């Protein structure tokens, strides 16, 4: 699991280098935190939003970058770390 920050200093975690693993992470996220509140999927990317304790957590797949997770507004780093650990345990 890789940790990185974007240009706005928002924390994200790479869960897998393979975008094919997205469905397994999405199923685990659903089992742990309920159904996605929004699902956007295209040919080479997917964004699924989950509401977790008042925060929008985004599970993202990109054919070139793999699977990652972040909190939409960049807040709640502790929550994001906890979810990333749950998903990769």
ZISUL-V683521 format. One line per field, one symbol per residue. ss: DSSP state (~ for helix, > for strand, _ for the rest). psi: psi as a letter, one per 40 degrees, with the letter a starting at -180 (. if undefined). A space follows every 50 residues. Layout:
ss = ???
psi = ???
//
This chain:
ss = _>>>>_____>>>>>>__~~~~~~~~~~~~~~~____>>>>___>>>>>> >>__>>>>>>>>___>>>>>>_____~~~~~~~~~~~~_
psi = hihiiaeefhhihhdiehdeedddddddddddeiiieihhhadeiihhhh hhfeihhhhhhhddeahiiihdeeafddddddddddde.
//
